Amino acid sequence: MDKQTVIAAYRQGLINIRQCAQILGLDTFQMERMLDQFKSQPEMTDQDLPAAILTAGK
C-alpha cells in the first residue's frame, strides 16, 4: 500500500495511529515522533512523507 495513502487515511480518521504504524512498518512511538516532526515543520507536505517515513526507523 502506498505510504501517502496510509498517512491520508490516518489523517482522515479511517485508521488509528497503531494501524498506520503497523502498515508502515514502524512502532507506535516512531509514528508519533514522526507526526510531531511534521506538525512542527509546516513547510513539509504530503509529498515529503515517503522519504521521511523511510528514514524514521534509522
Beta strands, then each sheet from edge to edge (+ up, - down):
end
